[in-house]
Amino acid sequence: MTVRLTEITGRELQSGRRDALDALIGFYKAFNARDLAGLATNWEQGDASSMDNPMGGIRRGWQSISEGYLKLFGGPAIVQVTFHDFTSQGGDDWHLFVGREKGTCITPDAKMAVRFRTTRWFTRREGVWRQMHHHGSVEEPGMLAAYQKTILGAALVQ
């Protein structure tokens, strides 16, 4: 029997096949646990990987990407997200997940709901799936401004 997941939180049981879906689950497990070492094993190392989102801008290479995660994890906010409403397609050595994230951003002073559009692209090298690219965007300018203020100290867009 094949189980089709409709949400990914990182708490799902991985298949053990070490496929792209297991890698996606591994990403959310590490992100929601604020586990930088887990994210390092999930992302392609070196300079080929990239990330583009309204919080960290464009980042190229694992070193720059990890610095963005360190800034988020080192701040007062706890961000937890669930990937949902997604499509999945791929080939022998690539896989693309396109969907949405929903979750919460909690600080000592406030709790806010967050919603993002998200694309995660994985490639397989030497039999191991690694995240190569992430693109995130926000459809709600007010939510984005509040989230940026919470995480970065000021809204970057109006």
Summary of the structure (lengths in Angstrom):
residues: 158
radius of gyration: 15.3
end to end distance: 48.8
largest distance: 48.9
contacts: 452
relative contact order: 0.17
helix: 28%
strand: 39%
